[in-house]
Amino acid sequence: MRTTRVTVAALLAAAALTLTACGGQPADAGSVTQISGGQNKAKAATVLDRPFSKPELVLTDTTGKPWNLREQTKGKPTLIYFGYTNCPDVCPLTMSNIAVAKKALPQAEQDKLQVVFVTTDPERDTPDSLGAWLRSQDPAFTGLTGDFATIQAAARSLGIGIEAAKKEADGSVVSMHGAQVIAFSPKTDEGYVLYGEGATVDDYTKDLPKIIKGENP
């Protein structure tokens, strides 16, 4: 099982990190600090010695209702990912990998697992469009949209850098964002495991049973 253990400080001190431009080239993260779970390509899961606190985040879900991250995932194994629905590659692949791995779980464990997708492009990702996109992955996934500054602050609290979506010269709109998935323990409600964009279906399939129990993968 591909697992490594490092401290948050060690990750933050790693050399020059970049944001992922879905469908484009990496862009300089500037002053944004980003943790890259894919630094060691041989490792899928990074177990953090100093877990992240769950952000105080209230956004709008795909039904148009307020959704409080802390309250509605309290005591539940939770995966959080920041991305956008118009992303042509990394975002759909990440969510598909998680969806496929989740379906391999017994139904009781599937029901326990919370998967939360927070858009980095709230202007285009309305509750309706976000809901339609997620239903094609897994109808049980939670999609959140809302104020970009609020979303960015929550991402930064987890070491994930994101930038506002912008239009390129060719007319395409690109959203720059870190491509990490953070797993939160049902025992402590802390984010204690990080996955980079290289995590595969097999990685999640092996690890999710332990994540659901709050154990180290």
matplotlib code that plots the C-alpha trace (Angstrom):
import matplotlib.pyplot as plt

x = [0.0, 1.5, 1.7, 4.2, 4.2, 5.4, 4.8, 2.8, 5.9, 8.0, 5.4, 5.1, 8.9, 9.2, 10.7, 8.7, 5.2, 2.7, -1.0, -2.7, -4.3, -6.8, -6.3, -3.3, 0.3, 1.2, 1.2, 3.3, 1.5, 3.0, 2.4, 0.0, 1.2, 0.2, 0.9, 1.6, 0.6, 2.3, 5.8, 6.8, 5.5, 5.9, 3.4, -0.3, -1.3, 0.5, -0.3, 0.2, 1.7, -0.1, -3.5, -5.5, -8.5, -11.8, -12.5, -15.5, -17.2, -20.8, -21.7, -24.6, -25.3, -26.7, -30.3, -29.7, -29.6, -26.9, -24.5, -22.3, -19.1, -18.3, -21.8, -22.8, -19.7, -19.2, -18.1, -18.2, -15.3, -15.0, -13.0, -12.8, -11.6, -11.5, -12.0, -14.4, -16.8, -15.4, -12.0, -11.3, -8.9, -7.8, -11.1, -13.3, -10.6, -10.2, -13.9, -14.3, -11.5, -13.1, -16.6, -15.3, -13.5, -16.5, -18.7, -16.4, -17.3, -20.1, -23.2, -23.0, -19.6, -20.7, -23.4, -20.9, -18.5, -18.9, -17.4, -17.4, -16.6, -16.1, -16.0, -13.2, -15.3, -18.5, -19.5, -20.1, -20.7, -24.2, -26.1, -27.9, -24.9, -22.8, -25.5, -25.9, -22.1, -21.8, -24.8, -22.9, -20.1, -22.1, -25.5, -24.4, -21.5, -22.0, -21.3, -20.7, -20.6, -20.7, -18.5, -15.0, -13.1, -14.8, -13.8, -10.3, -9.8, -11.0, -8.7, -5.7, -6.5, -5.8, -2.7, -4.4, -3.9, -6.6, -7.0, -10.1, -11.1, -9.9, -10.4, -7.4, -6.6, -8.3, -11.5, -11.3, -11.7, -9.2, -9.4, -6.0, -6.2, -4.3, -5.3, -5.1, -7.8, -7.9, -9.3, -10.9, -11.1, -14.5, -12.8, -11.2, -12.8, -9.3, -7.7, -5.0, -4.4, -3.6, -3.7, -2.1, -3.5, -1.6, -3.8, -5.5, -8.7, -6.6, -5.1, -8.5, -10.0, -7.2, -7.4, -11.1, -12.0, -9.4, -10.3, -13.9, -12.7, -10.4, -7.3, -4.1, -4.0]
y = [0.0, 3.3, 5.5, 8.0, 10.0, 13.6, 16.7, 19.6, 21.8, 19.6, 19.8, 23.6, 23.9, 21.9, 23.8, 25.9, 24.6, 25.3, 25.4, 23.1, 24.7, 22.1, 21.7, 24.0, 24.5, 24.9, 28.5, 30.2, 30.1, 33.4, 34.0, 31.2, 28.3, 24.9, 21.4, 19.0, 15.5, 14.3, 15.3, 11.7, 9.9, 6.5, 7.5, 8.0, 8.8, 11.3, 10.8, 14.2, 14.3, 17.6, 17.3, 20.2, 21.6, 21.4, 24.9, 26.9, 26.9, 27.6, 27.6, 26.7, 23.1, 21.8, 22.2, 25.9, 25.5, 26.6, 23.8, 24.0, 21.9, 21.4, 20.6, 18.3, 16.2, 16.0, 12.5, 11.3, 10.2, 12.9, 13.6, 17.2, 18.4, 21.9, 22.0, 23.1, 21.4, 22.8, 21.3, 18.9, 16.5, 16.5, 17.3, 14.7, 12.1, 12.6, 12.5, 9.5, 7.6, 8.3, 7.3, 4.0, 3.2, 4.1, 1.7, -1.2, -0.6, -2.5, -0.4, 0.4, 1.9, 3.8, 5.4, 6.6, 8.3, 12.0, 13.3, 17.1, 18.9, 22.7, 24.7, 27.1, 28.7, 29.7, 32.2, 29.4, 26.5, 27.3, 24.9, 23.5, 23.0, 21.7, 19.2, 17.9, 17.4, 15.6, 13.3, 11.9, 10.9, 9.9, 11.3, 11.1, 13.5, 16.9, 20.0, 23.4, 26.9, 30.4, 33.4, 32.9, 34.7, 32.4, 29.3, 30.5, 31.2, 27.7, 26.1, 28.1, 26.9, 23.4, 24.4, 24.4, 27.4, 28.5, 31.5, 33.1, 31.8, 34.0, 34.1, 33.2, 34.8, 31.9, 32.6, 29.6, 30.1, 28.5, 28.0, 27.5, 25.2, 22.7, 19.2, 17.6, 15.5, 15.8, 13.0, 13.9, 11.4, 10.5, 10.2, 13.6, 15.6, 16.6, 16.3, 13.8, 12.2, 14.0, 12.6, 14.2, 14.2, 11.0, 8.9, 6.0, 4.0, 1.2, 3.6, 4.8, 1.3, 0.1, 3.1, 4.0, 1.2, 2.5, 6.1, 5.3, 3.9, 6.8, 4.6, 5.4, 4.0]
z = [0.0, -1.1, 2.0, 3.4, 6.6, 6.7, 8.8, 7.4, 8.0, 5.8, 3.0, 3.3, 3.2, 0.0, -3.0, -5.5, -5.9, -8.6, -9.2, -11.7, -14.7, -15.8, -19.5, -19.5, -18.3, -14.6, -13.5, -10.8, -7.5, -6.4, -2.8, -2.4, -0.4, -1.8, -0.5, -3.3, -2.3, -5.5, -4.6, -4.1, -7.2, -5.5, -2.8, -3.1, 0.5, 2.6, 6.3, 8.1, 11.6, 12.1, 10.7, 9.3, 11.1, 9.2, 7.7, 9.0, 5.7, 4.8, 1.1, -1.1, -2.1, -5.4, -4.1, -3.4, 0.4, 2.9, 3.7, 6.8, 6.2, 9.9, 11.0, 8.2, 8.1, 11.8, 12.8, 9.2, 7.0, 4.5, 1.3, 0.1, -3.3, -4.9, -8.6, -11.3, -13.7, -16.9, -16.2, -19.1, -17.3, -13.7, -11.9, -13.7, -13.5, -9.7, -9.0, -11.3, -9.5, -6.1, -7.4, -8.8, -5.6, -3.5, -5.5, -4.5, -0.8, 1.0, 0.9, 4.6, 4.2, 1.0, 3.1, 5.7, 3.3, 2.5, -0.7, -1.0, -4.2, -3.7, -7.0, -7.7, -10.5, -8.7, -11.4, -13.8, -11.4, -10.3, -8.0, -11.0, -13.3, -10.4, -9.4, -13.0, -13.3, -10.0, -10.7, -13.6, -11.2, -8.1, -7.1, -3.4, -3.9, -2.3, -4.5, -3.0, -4.6, -3.3, -2.7, -4.3, -1.5, 1.1, -1.0, -1.5, 2.2, 3.1, 0.5, 1.8, 5.3, 3.9, 2.2, -1.2, -3.5, -5.9, -8.1, -9.6, -13.1, -15.9, -19.7, -21.9, -25.2, -27.1, -25.2, -22.9, -19.2, -16.9, -13.1, -11.4, -8.3, -6.2, -7.2, -3.7, -2.0, 1.8, 3.9, 7.2, 10.1, 11.6, 14.9, 15.1, 12.3, 11.2, 7.8, 8.3, 4.8, 1.6, -2.0, -5.0, -8.5, -9.3, -6.9, -8.8, -8.5, -6.9, -4.4, -3.2, -3.3, -1.0, 1.3, 1.7, 4.1, 6.5, 5.9, 6.8, 10.1, 10.8, 10.5, 8.7, 5.1]

ax = plt.figure().add_subplot(projection="3d")
ax.plot(x, y, z, "-o")
ax.set_aspect("equal")
plt.show()
